[in-house]
Amino acid sequence: VKLKVAWIGKSKESHFQCLAEEYLKRIGRYAEIEGVALKQEAALLELSRKPSGPRHTLVVLDERGRQLSSQGWAAFLRDCQDRHRSPLLFAIGSANGFSRQTVEAADHVLSFGPMTVAHELARVMLLEQLYRAFTILKGHPYHSGH
Amino acid sequence: VKLKVAWIGKSKESHFQCLAEEYLKRIGRYAEIEGVALKQEAALLELSRKPSGPRHTLVVLDERGRQLSSQGWAAFLRDCQDRHRSPLLFAIGSANGFSRQTVEAADHVLSFGPMTVAHELARVMLLEQLYRAFTILKGHPYHSGH
C-alpha cells in the first residue's frame, strides 16, 4: 500500500515535527509513505486528482466524520488496500479545519471526536493511529502496550 | 482553581515531555497547575485521598467515559470550579489503561473516543485540551485558530 499524509499550513513547533517524522519513519517499515506539507487547502484536491498520476483515495479528518477504534483503523486500512488499490491520501486541515467542499469531495471522512485539537497535534495523532493500525495488521506487540 | 495532572509510568520520548511542559507552562497563566509522574496506578488513589491534604476531585481519562467537545471541556472546568471547590486531579493511565477499580473510584470519567492512543500522546492531548478550555473561558483567541 502507498500512503501520503498531507497537512495544510506550516509547522511552528519543532517537537510536533520531530514526532511526526518519527512516526513516518516507523510506518515506513510497513508501507511506502510520504509526508506532504501543503500551503493551502486547494492544493489537496489537486494532489489527489493529478491528471499525470494515479487517482488517490482521499481520506480527510474532520469532526463530521466517522469515529473508529484502533481495530477499526486497522480494518479500514486493510479494506482500502483490498478495494481501492489506489494510493491513499490522508489529510489534516488547517487551524480552521476543512471547507464543506473538501469534505464532500473526500472518499472517506474520519473523525477524532467532537474535540477541537491543534492541527499539529492532530497530525501526530493521525500518524500514531496509522502506525498502530499497521502493527495490529502485522501482529507487532505495539498495540498491546509494548 | 488548582489542578494536578498525573500520569502513570515514565516518559521515554523527550519530544512528548517537552510538549507536556510547554502546555503546563501555558496553563500556568490561568491556574495553579502541577504535573505529577506516578510509578503505579495505586499511587493515584492515595494522592487523591491523602489524609493530610484536601480531597481532590478525581477525573480519569478512559475510553468508557464521556466524550466532550472543546466547549464541553470548558464548561466542565467551569462547573467543577463552581461545584466542588476542591483541587482537580486529572489522570492518564499507563499503557494498559486504568483498572475498573480506579474508574469506579473516580468522580468523573472522560474519554478521547474509542481509539487507543499512546499514553504519552494522551498526556499531551489532555494538556492541550485543558489549555484550550482555559482560553475559551478567558476569551483568548487560541481556540479560534490563532
Chai-1 contact restraints between the chains, C-beta under 6 A:
chainA,res_idxA,chainB,res_idxB,connection_type,confidence,min_distance_angstrom,max_distance_angstrom,comment,restraint_id
A,H15,B,H15,contact,1.0,0.0,6.0,A-B,restraint_1
A,H15,B,C18,contact,1.0,0.0,6.0,A-B,restraint_2
A,H15,B,L19,contact,1.0,0.0,6.0,A-B,restraint_3
A,C18,B,H15,contact,1.0,0.0,6.0,A-B,restraint_4
A,L19,B,H15,contact,1.0,0.0,6.0,A-B,restraint_5
A,Q67,B,G113,contact,1.0,0.0,6.0,A-B,restraint_6
A,S69,B,P114,contact,1.0,0.0,6.0,A-B,restraint_7
A,S70,B,M115,contact,1.0,0.0,6.0,A-B,restraint_8
A,S70,B,T116,contact,1.0,0.0,6.0,A-B,restraint_9
A,A95,B,G145,contact,1.0,0.0,6.0,A-B,restraint_10
A,N96,B,G145,contact,1.0,0.0,6.0,A-B,restraint_11
A,G113,B,Q67,contact,1.0,0.0,6.0,A-B,restraint_12
A,G113,B,G113,contact,1.0,0.0,6.0,A-B,restraint_13
A,P114,B,S69,contact,1.0,0.0,6.0,A-B,restraint_14
A,M115,B,S70,contact,1.0,0.0,6.0,A-B,restraint_15
A,T116,B,S70,contact,1.0,0.0,6.0,A-B,restraint_16
A,A118,B,E128,contact,1.0,0.0,6.0,A-B,restraint_17
A,L121,B,E128,contact,1.0,0.0,6.0,A-B,restraint_18
A,E128,B,A118,contact,1.0,0.0,6.0,A-B,restraint_19
A,E128,B,L121,contact,1.0,0.0,6.0,A-B,restraint_20
A,G145,B,A95,contact,1.0,0.0,6.0,A-B,restraint_21
A,G145,B,N96,contact,1.0,0.0,6.0,A-B,restraint_22
